[in-house]
Amino acid sequence: MDNQHEDSADGQLDEIKSLIKSKKKIEAIKRLREETGRGLKEAKDLVEEIERKMVADGELDKASPVGCSGVILLAAATIGAGAAWLLA
């Protein structure tokens, strides 16, 4: 029976890692909470710990994500450059 528990835990970890790789951290936190009954903060901290370990182990490249703020900054810079060009 311990083997079944270990297999289940490994499957959960694989699923959490897959969600992290797919940039679905919130879904990973939700899934961890559903499967383990952990609280929100505890699940979030654990998912972030798993993510840090994945980066350290080379499983995940953390340098590439842009996020919403990066897109907004890029759009603002583009608009600003276009306005400067029009005014010149």
Secondary structure by P-SEA (a helix, b strand, c coil): caaaaaaaaaaaaaaaaaaaaacaaaaaaaaaaaaccccaaaaaaaaaaaaaaaaaaccccccccccaaaaaaaaaaaaaaaaaaaac
